[in-house]
């Protein structure tokens, strides 16, 4: 393949023009799935652009899911699914509030501890994808530089360097926040637990997606709350008409959903739907606990907005963490609780006082100086490739009637089949 030199177009970055040209060659079939594309140096010569421009173009094509880098080998066109399976339709739960029983989840977790078990049903990243060397270096560094801070109780709402970085990062999610609005907690799960505890009492009903994250169900059970499952589409998420109908009947005290790339469906609401959701919550003055732990892991170039971005009245309690992107073991998360901030902070103090200072400082240092954006690009590419390979394996080996969610923008798949294995 010989590419023509790129003519500069006003208003469009040169690297985007290069990426668009290569994308056209892929779609036209000139560059076929699995084939190696020209090296950076060769493309720089053919298109008469700098090596830096070609590298940026290749990174953009990786983010678009069109090419993949192979160590010591170069860049290759990604394989396209030969036979995309049918996609599940919206769920149809019974529409009745009920008590939660998660005993089966405990039994499954016990089985998963056995050697040789692969946790296909758990959103647990491969440790090889984490920046372990950088984190080890930063952990040693912050403990040497801040020994008294690391070995003492730190005051709520958490250490300022981390809250500063979280506030800066949340701008990408459409949230304009001050560090004082952010509470540091031990992961998203604790954030959701504290949030639900702050806005409900035993016996209350919480509206959730169907299916929903089993960790959320465990929280509901521990707080003696009822769950009202609502129809949920694997692409667009929770049904807003069904939610409003439930709220209008006065049977719901709170809502709890995974806003972006939900677990387990992988659904992601459009911004217009998120805005409409907040408007419904405001009409009925109902709080919502938002789990956005997967927000940074979409395959698109733009991070989706959080529901919190549309919240003007403090009804959305935003929860997230670095557990799916940097390290689950450090147990560092954050909550933006809006009008419920004081209550959530008090509950945090009563529950376990504070989150470990060394962990907070290490995460803050990585977010500030550790190449987090570069790490995210690598993580997204790896997840995208894994999702495509797994989807193809399902097409090849699962029963023909199997339905599976589309690998669109997300790092999770959910399949359904009526044939026993």
PLY file of the C-alpha trace (Angstrom):
ply
format ascii 1.0
element vertex 421
property float x
property float y
property float z
element edge 420
property int vertex1
property int vertex2
end_header
0.00 0.00 0.00
1.26 3.47 -0.87
-0.50 6.41 0.77
-0.75 9.84 -0.83
0.63 12.93 0.96
-1.94 14.62 3.19
-3.16 18.07 2.24
-3.79 20.23 5.29
-7.43 21.16 5.94
-8.35 24.19 8.06
-9.98 23.42 11.40
-8.85 19.77 11.51
-5.70 18.57 13.28
-3.17 17.06 10.92
-2.95 13.81 12.90
-6.76 13.47 12.64
-6.53 13.86 8.86
-3.88 11.14 8.74
-6.03 8.88 10.94
-9.11 9.52 8.78
-7.15 8.66 5.62
-5.98 5.34 7.08
-9.48 4.64 8.40
-10.83 5.05 4.86
-8.25 2.56 3.57
-9.41 0.07 6.20
-13.10 0.52 5.39
-12.46 0.27 1.65
-10.63 -3.02 2.17
-7.24 -1.76 1.00
-5.98 -2.56 4.48
-7.55 -5.88 5.47
-8.27 -7.25 8.98
-5.15 -8.84 10.42
-2.81 -7.15 7.94
0.17 -5.10 9.06
-0.06 -1.41 8.31
3.01 0.58 7.21
5.53 1.39 9.92
5.57 4.83 11.48
8.68 5.79 9.53
7.30 4.56 6.22
3.96 6.31 6.75
5.80 9.51 7.66
7.62 9.34 4.32
4.55 8.43 2.25
2.25 11.09 3.71
4.93 13.77 4.10
4.14 14.41 7.76
6.25 14.21 10.91
6.83 11.01 12.84
5.07 12.60 15.83
1.99 13.23 13.68
1.92 9.60 12.52
2.26 8.35 16.11
-0.66 10.53 17.22
-2.71 9.27 14.27
-1.96 5.64 15.17
-2.93 6.27 18.81
-6.21 7.77 17.63
-6.88 4.74 15.42
-6.17 2.49 18.41
-8.67 4.46 20.49
-11.21 4.04 17.69
-10.67 0.29 17.86
-9.42 0.00 14.27
-5.80 -1.03 14.79
-3.79 -2.75 17.51
-0.11 -2.47 18.43
1.87 -5.69 18.85
5.16 -5.47 20.75
8.26 -5.73 18.54
6.02 -6.24 15.50
4.18 -3.03 14.59
0.56 -2.06 14.04
-2.15 -4.34 12.63
-5.73 -3.89 11.47
-8.09 -5.38 14.01
-10.23 -8.37 13.13
-13.92 -7.69 12.68
-16.48 -10.11 14.07
-17.36 -12.64 11.39
-20.87 -13.29 12.70
-22.14 -10.86 15.34
-24.54 -12.68 17.68
-28.00 -11.40 18.44
-28.20 -8.84 21.23
-30.45 -9.25 24.28
-33.49 -6.99 24.48
-34.58 -4.96 27.49
-35.05 -6.91 30.70
-38.58 -7.49 32.00
-38.49 -7.79 35.81
-41.75 -8.39 37.71
-42.03 -4.78 38.90
-42.48 -5.63 42.57
-40.30 -4.47 45.45
-38.78 -7.40 47.31
-36.24 -8.29 49.95
-32.76 -9.19 48.72
-31.04 -12.55 49.24
-27.41 -12.68 48.09
-26.44 -15.98 49.71
-25.72 -17.50 46.29
-23.15 -14.77 45.60
-21.30 -15.72 48.78
-21.26 -19.37 47.70
-19.97 -18.46 44.23
-17.22 -16.28 45.68
-16.16 -19.17 47.88
-15.88 -21.46 44.85
-13.92 -18.83 42.92
-11.18 -18.93 45.54
-10.28 -22.44 44.42
-7.06 -22.74 42.36
-7.51 -22.69 38.60
-10.86 -20.88 38.57
-11.19 -18.07 36.01
-13.49 -15.28 37.21
-15.42 -14.62 34.00
-18.34 -13.22 35.98
-16.33 -10.69 37.98
-15.10 -7.30 36.76
-11.59 -7.96 38.06
-8.78 -6.67 35.80
-5.66 -8.67 35.09
-2.92 -7.47 37.49
-0.54 -7.33 34.52
-2.54 -4.37 33.22
-1.91 -2.28 36.34
1.03 0.16 36.64
2.56 -1.87 39.46
6.16 -0.67 39.06
5.14 2.98 39.10
2.85 2.46 42.10
5.55 0.63 44.06
7.98 3.46 43.38
5.46 6.14 44.34
4.41 4.30 47.50
7.99 4.18 48.73
8.51 7.79 47.77
5.46 9.18 49.59
6.24 7.18 52.73
9.82 8.45 52.81
8.76 12.04 52.21
5.70 12.04 54.52
6.38 9.54 57.34
4.29 11.33 59.99
1.32 11.82 57.66
1.42 8.21 56.46
1.44 6.79 59.99
-1.20 9.09 61.49
-4.95 9.57 61.26
-5.71 12.15 58.59
-8.70 14.45 58.86
-11.87 14.13 56.85
-12.74 14.60 54.05
-9.34 13.20 53.01
-5.92 14.45 51.94
-5.98 17.58 49.82
-3.54 16.45 47.09
-5.84 13.56 46.16
-9.02 15.62 46.35
-7.38 18.21 44.09
-6.55 15.55 41.50
-10.00 13.96 41.67
-11.66 17.35 41.17
-9.44 17.97 38.15
-10.15 14.55 36.66
-13.90 14.88 37.16
-13.90 17.85 34.79
-13.64 15.22 32.03
-16.93 13.77 33.34
-18.60 17.18 33.04
-18.45 17.93 36.78
-17.28 21.30 38.06
-16.37 20.64 41.70
-14.18 22.02 44.45
-11.94 19.68 46.47
-14.04 20.44 49.57
-17.02 18.68 47.93
-15.10 15.40 47.68
-14.88 12.76 50.42
-12.19 10.07 50.17
-13.39 6.55 51.02
-12.21 2.93 50.81
-13.33 2.19 47.26
-16.62 2.59 45.40
-18.35 -0.11 47.45
-17.85 1.77 50.70
-18.95 4.97 48.98
-22.21 3.36 47.88
-22.75 1.80 51.30
-22.30 5.12 53.10
-24.46 6.95 50.54
-27.37 4.51 50.75
-27.13 4.46 54.52
-27.36 8.27 54.53
-30.50 8.51 52.39
-32.56 5.47 53.45
-33.85 3.64 56.50
-34.50 -0.12 56.94
-37.55 -1.23 54.97
-37.22 1.44 52.27
-37.31 0.53 48.58
-34.45 1.37 46.20
-34.97 1.40 42.43
-32.17 -0.42 40.59
-31.30 -1.71 37.12
-32.21 -5.24 36.05
-29.90 -7.09 36.09
-27.85 -5.24 38.67
-24.38 -5.48 40.21
-24.36 -8.16 42.91
-22.24 -5.92 45.16
-25.07 -3.39 45.20
-27.51 -6.17 46.10
-25.28 -7.16 49.02
-25.32 -3.57 50.26
-29.12 -3.44 50.04
-29.38 -6.69 51.99
-26.98 -5.50 54.70
-29.00 -2.29 55.15
-32.33 -4.20 55.18
-33.56 -2.39 52.06
-35.92 -3.69 49.39
-35.03 -3.69 45.70
-37.32 -2.64 42.86
-35.82 -3.87 39.59
-36.69 -1.76 36.55
-36.46 -2.71 32.85
-33.00 -1.99 31.48
-31.71 -2.05 27.89
-28.17 -3.36 27.26
-27.29 -0.22 25.30
-29.36 2.69 26.62
-29.76 1.63 30.23
-32.59 2.15 32.70
-36.15 2.73 31.43
-37.06 6.28 32.48
-40.84 5.85 31.94
-40.83 2.86 34.30
-38.76 4.81 36.82
-41.11 7.78 36.75
-44.11 5.49 37.11
-42.56 3.94 40.24
-41.70 7.34 41.70
-45.19 8.67 41.03
-46.65 5.88 43.15
-44.54 6.93 46.13
-42.99 3.49 46.58
-39.32 4.44 46.04
-37.05 6.18 48.56
-33.89 6.24 46.44
-32.29 5.02 43.21
-28.92 3.36 42.63
-27.40 2.70 39.20
-24.08 2.25 37.40
-24.21 5.21 35.03
-21.51 4.43 32.45
-20.80 0.91 31.09
-22.95 -0.67 33.76
-22.16 -3.94 35.46
-23.17 -6.47 34.17
-24.93 -5.24 31.00
-22.41 -2.61 29.91
-25.13 -0.06 29.08
-24.35 3.64 28.85
-27.00 6.37 28.91
-26.77 9.19 26.38
-26.27 12.65 27.86
-29.82 13.68 26.99
-31.16 10.69 28.92
-28.96 11.46 31.92
-30.30 15.01 31.94
-33.88 13.72 31.72
-33.19 11.31 34.59
-32.04 14.17 36.83
-35.15 16.16 35.93
-37.32 13.22 37.03
-35.42 12.96 40.31
-35.90 16.68 40.93
-39.65 16.47 40.28
-40.07 13.86 43.01
-37.15 14.98 45.22
-35.63 11.47 45.16
-31.87 10.97 45.64
-29.76 8.76 43.38
-26.51 6.94 44.16
-24.36 6.94 41.01
-21.63 4.31 40.58
-19.25 5.63 37.90
-16.30 3.34 38.56
-16.13 2.32 34.87
-16.46 5.83 33.43
-12.82 6.06 32.32
-12.87 2.72 30.50
-14.97 3.39 27.39
-13.35 2.76 24.01
-14.34 6.17 22.60
-12.03 9.18 22.59
-14.42 11.18 24.79
-15.20 10.10 28.34
-19.00 10.00 28.90
-20.44 12.51 31.30
-21.55 11.52 34.76
-25.17 11.89 35.84
-23.72 14.18 38.51
-22.81 16.65 35.75
-26.52 17.48 35.36
-27.29 17.67 39.09
-28.08 21.22 40.25
-29.86 20.42 43.52
-27.44 18.00 45.19
-29.64 14.92 44.74
-26.97 12.76 43.09
-24.43 11.05 45.35
-21.53 10.33 43.02
-19.26 7.35 43.81
-16.14 6.18 42.01
-12.61 4.91 42.60
-9.35 3.83 40.98
-10.07 0.12 41.53
-10.74 -0.68 37.86
-8.05 1.57 36.41
-5.05 1.75 38.77
-5.27 -0.65 41.72
-8.13 -2.46 43.48
-5.90 -3.38 46.41
-5.18 0.18 47.55
-8.91 0.71 48.25
-9.06 4.39 47.33
-12.37 5.88 46.21
-14.37 9.08 46.48
-17.89 10.34 47.05
-19.49 13.63 46.04
-22.63 13.56 48.18
-24.20 16.95 47.43
-26.78 17.95 50.03
-25.99 14.78 52.00
-22.26 15.48 52.39
-22.28 16.12 56.15
-24.25 12.95 56.85
-22.00 10.80 54.66
-18.87 12.25 56.28
-20.22 11.46 59.75
-21.00 7.89 58.69
-17.49 7.53 57.28
-16.06 8.68 60.61
-18.23 6.21 62.55
-17.45 3.33 60.16
-13.65 3.34 59.86
-12.49 6.91 60.57
-10.36 7.57 57.46
-8.73 6.01 54.40
-5.01 5.13 54.64
-2.89 8.23 53.99
-0.07 6.46 52.11
-2.56 4.99 49.64
-4.16 8.39 49.09
-0.81 10.07 48.46
0.40 7.35 46.09
-2.76 7.58 43.97
-2.57 11.39 44.01
1.03 11.27 42.81
0.18 8.84 40.01
-2.75 10.95 38.83
-0.58 14.07 38.87
2.71 12.79 37.47
2.48 9.10 36.68
1.20 9.12 33.13
-2.41 8.26 33.94
-3.70 9.27 30.50
-1.10 7.14 28.75
-1.95 4.25 31.08
-5.67 4.65 30.27
-4.99 4.48 26.54
-3.12 1.21 27.03
-5.86 -0.15 29.29
-8.65 0.74 26.86
-6.83 -0.86 23.95
-6.20 -4.04 25.94
-9.82 -4.29 27.09
-11.09 -3.58 23.58
-8.99 -6.36 22.12
-10.08 -8.80 24.84
-13.76 -7.98 24.31
-13.50 -8.61 20.57
-11.68 -11.91 21.09
-14.19 -13.09 23.66
-17.14 -12.08 21.47
-15.67 -14.01 18.55
-15.15 -17.05 20.80
-18.81 -16.87 21.85
-19.83 -16.74 18.18
-17.65 -19.75 17.40
-18.31 -22.05 20.36
-21.54 -21.16 22.16
-24.96 -22.54 21.14
-26.45 -20.81 18.05
-29.31 -19.14 19.95
-26.90 -17.40 22.35
-27.45 -13.67 22.71
-24.62 -11.40 23.81
-24.32 -7.68 24.43
-22.44 -5.76 21.74
-18.82 -4.74 22.46
-19.69 -1.08 21.86
-17.66 1.40 23.95
-17.45 -0.99 26.88
-15.20 -3.53 28.56
-17.84 -6.10 29.58
-19.95 -8.72 27.85
-23.07 -10.49 29.05
-24.43 -13.56 27.30
-27.68 -15.48 27.54
-28.47 -18.96 26.24
-31.25 -21.49 26.84
-29.05 -24.50 26.06
-27.26 -26.17 29.02
-23.51 -26.77 28.70
0 1
1 2
2 3
3 4
4 5
5 6
6 7
7 8
8 9
9 10
10 11
11 12
12 13
13 14
14 15
15 16
16 17
17 18
18 19
19 20
20 21
21 22
22 23
23 24
24 25
25 26
26 27
27 28
28 29
29 30
30 31
31 32
32 33
33 34
34 35
35 36
36 37
37 38
38 39
39 40
40 41
41 42
42 43
43 44
44 45
45 46
46 47
47 48
48 49
49 50
50 51
51 52
52 53
53 54
54 55
55 56
56 57
57 58
58 59
59 60
60 61
61 62
62 63
63 64
64 65
65 66
66 67
67 68
68 69
69 70
70 71
71 72
72 73
73 74
74 75
75 76
76 77
77 78
78 79
79 80
80 81
81 82
82 83
83 84
84 85
85 86
86 87
87 88
88 89
89 90
90 91
91 92
92 93
93 94
94 95
95 96
96 97
97 98
98 99
99 100
100 101
101 102
102 103
103 104
104 105
105 106
106 107
107 108
108 109
109 110
110 111
111 112
112 113
113 114
114 115
115 116
116 117
117 118
118 119
119 120
120 121
121 122
122 123
123 124
124 125
125 126
126 127
127 128
128 129
129 130
130 131
131 132
132 133
133 134
134 135
135 136
136 137
137 138
138 139
139 140
140 141
141 142
142 143
143 144
144 145
145 146
146 147
147 148
148 149
149 150
150 151
151 152
152 153
153 154
154 155
155 156
156 157
157 158
158 159
159 160
160 161
161 162
162 163
163 164
164 165
165 166
166 167
167 168
168 169
169 170
170 171
171 172
172 173
173 174
174 175
175 176
176 177
177 178
178 179
179 180
180 181
181 182
182 183
183 184
184 185
185 186
186 187
187 188
188 189
189 190
190 191
191 192
192 193
193 194
194 195
195 196
196 197
197 198
198 199
199 200
200 201
201 202
202 203
203 204
204 205
205 206
206 207
207 208
208 209
209 210
210 211
211 212
212 213
213 214
214 215
215 216
216 217
217 218
218 219
219 220
220 221
221 222
222 223
223 224
224 225
225 226
226 227
227 228
228 229
229 230
230 231
231 232
232 233
233 234
234 235
235 236
236 237
237 238
238 239
239 240
240 241
241 242
242 243
243 244
244 245
245 246
246 247
247 248
248 249
249 250
250 251
251 252
252 253
253 254
254 255
255 256
256 257
257 258
258 259
259 260
260 261
261 262
262 263
263 264
264 265
265 266
266 267
267 268
268 269
269 270
270 271
271 272
272 273
273 274
274 275
275 276
276 277
277 278
278 279
279 280
280 281
281 282
282 283
283 284
284 285
285 286
286 287
287 288
288 289
289 290
290 291
291 292
292 293
293 294
294 295
295 296
296 297
297 298
298 299
299 300
300 301
301 302
302 303
303 304
304 305
305 306
306 307
307 308
308 309
309 310
310 311
311 312
312 313
313 314
314 315
315 316
316 317
317 318
318 319
319 320
320 321
321 322
322 323
323 324
324 325
325 326
326 327
327 328
328 329
329 330
330 331
331 332
332 333
333 334
334 335
335 336
336 337
337 338
338 339
339 340
340 341
341 342
342 343
343 344
344 345
345 346
346 347
347 348
348 349
349 350
350 351
351 352
352 353
353 354
354 355
355 356
356 357
357 358
358 359
359 360
360 361
361 362
362 363
363 364
364 365
365 366
366 367
367 368
368 369
369 370
370 371
371 372
372 373
373 374
374 375
375 376
376 377
377 378
378 379
379 380
380 381
381 382
382 383
383 384
384 385
385 386
386 387
387 388
388 389
389 390
390 391
391 392
392 393
393 394
394 395
395 396
396 397
397 398
398 399
399 400
400 401
401 402
402 403
403 404
404 405
405 406
406 407
407 408
408 409
409 410
410 411
411 412
412 413
413 414
414 415
415 416
416 417
417 418
418 419
419 420
